[in-house]
């Protein structure tokens, strides 16, 4: 049976167009990104800015849909979802990454960094990259690194030295390193979920916690733990991670757009962070917080055994030495 010439000609034109439209449809990707932070948090704002940039630069072919405020669980759960291909991207702190890649534990080493400049030199330099590259074997890639200031203790009573911490129950992100840190200072580590800390403080289940100033203020923990002790024991960064399977779904152009937007989000987040620290400190003071300046040396002395533990592992000991060398 002969096809009508006009019909055949139409098919010859339509089929390539159909193939093109199918290819274009296949090229459109939406990545799901979940995290446990409130939408007012500067990391969420940086992620939202990144998502906007990605969509604009890809002409809508690449989108990032964000699920904030723990909608898909805490960092441990979202990393596991990511590993099981049920989620594409998430945010996790170095402490939360420690159970997946042991090298992240070095960020829980107390008083490791001389100052903020030293910390950023490590985080965004070769030493930081050597650590983040190790996530590949766990099925995910670090796209961006975010500063999170210094972590200090806050409690329902004043703390001026390690002696004042004896017997106190302190909430921590539970890892071998952070648990031992509290124990060396005479306290008891309490691995309570982040969302339950306010009630636990209010009801006396715990005596204190540790975090940066913006978190202390934004979570309203300041209302139930009026004393913020500026011992500044650790500097623990946050990371934006993407599953290797999700990354493989992107074409070269989309991967480049995502990488550039992620790097831009690092700069944007640092600017927002500095502004937020000043703002949160003042807001905490306004609702009755007391900020206590302490002599850090007794805290350093009490926590020295942690470095003996790190030295027992050649890999961790090597990274510690590389970090110290970056301060010179």
Buried (B, 14 or more C-beta within 10 A) or exposed (E): EEEEEEEEEEEEEEEEEEEEEEEEEEBEBEBBBBBBBBEEBBBBBBBBBBBEBBBEBBEEBBBBEBBBBBEBBBBBBBBBBBBEEEBBBBBBBBBBBBBBBBBBBBBBBBBBBEEEEBBBBBBBEEBBEEBBEBBEEBBBBBBBBBBBBBBBBBBBEEBBBBEBBEEBBBBBBBBEBBBBBBEBBBBBBBEBEBEEBBEBBBEEBBBBBBBBBBBBBBBEBBBBBBBBBBBBBBBBBBBBBBBBBBBEBBBEEBBEBBBBBBBBBBEBBBEBBBEBBEEBBEBBBEEEBEBBEBEBEBBBEBBEEBBEBBEEBEEBBBBBEBBBEBBE
